[in-house]
């Protein structure tokens, strides 16, 4: 599930570079770094949560 979310978010970041989405905060092509930062945060959070609940 995490890999699917990661791929979807990276796809949205790639689309932002090609043609800006126009969403609030994502009006320019150079705003794609915000999406990439979000992908990194989601990945770290999923790794941490899976490590916490692995022993349960």
C-alpha positions as CSV (number, residue, x, y, z in Angstrom):
1,X,0.0,0.0,0.0
2,X,2.8,2.4,0.9
3,X,4.5,1.8,-2.5
4,X,1.3,2.7,-4.3
5,X,0.9,6.0,-2.4
6,X,4.6,6.7,-3.0
7,X,4.3,6.2,-6.8
8,X,1.1,8.3,-7.0
9,X,2.7,11.2,-5.2
10,X,5.8,11.0,-7.3
11,X,3.6,11.0,-10.4
12,X,1.8,14.1,-9.2
13,X,5.2,15.8,-8.6
14,X,6.3,14.8,-12.2
15,X,3.1,16.3,-13.6
16,X,3.7,19.5,-11.6
17,X,7.0,19.9,-13.3
18,X,5.5,19.4,-16.8
19,X,2.4,21.4,-16.3
20,X,1.6,23.2,-13.0
21,X,-1.5,21.9,-11.3
22,X,-2.8,25.3,-10.1
23,X,-3.6,24.0,-6.7
24,X,-3.1,26.4,-3.8
25,X,0.6,26.6,-3.2
26,X,1.4,24.8,-6.4
27,X,1.0,27.6,-9.0
28,X,4.6,27.4,-10.5
29,X,6.7,24.6,-11.9
30,X,9.4,25.2,-9.2
31,X,6.9,24.3,-6.5
32,X,7.3,20.6,-7.2
33,X,9.8,20.4,-4.4
34,X,6.8,20.8,-2.0
35,X,5.3,17.6,-3.4
36,X,8.7,15.8,-3.1
37,X,9.1,16.9,0.5
38,X,5.6,15.5,1.1
39,X,6.5,12.2,-0.4
40,X,9.6,12.0,1.8
41,X,7.5,12.8,4.9
42,X,4.9,10.2,4.1
43,X,7.6,7.6,3.5
44,X,9.3,8.3,6.8
45,X,6.0,8.2,8.6
46,X,5.0,4.9,7.1
47,X,8.4,3.4,7.9
48,X,8.2,4.6,11.5
49,X,4.6,3.4,12.0
50,X,5.3,0.0,10.5
51,X,8.4,-0.4,12.8
52,X,6.3,0.5,15.8
53,X,3.5,-1.9,15.0
54,X,5.7,-4.7,13.8
55,X,6.1,-6.2,17.3
56,X,2.4,-6.1,18.1
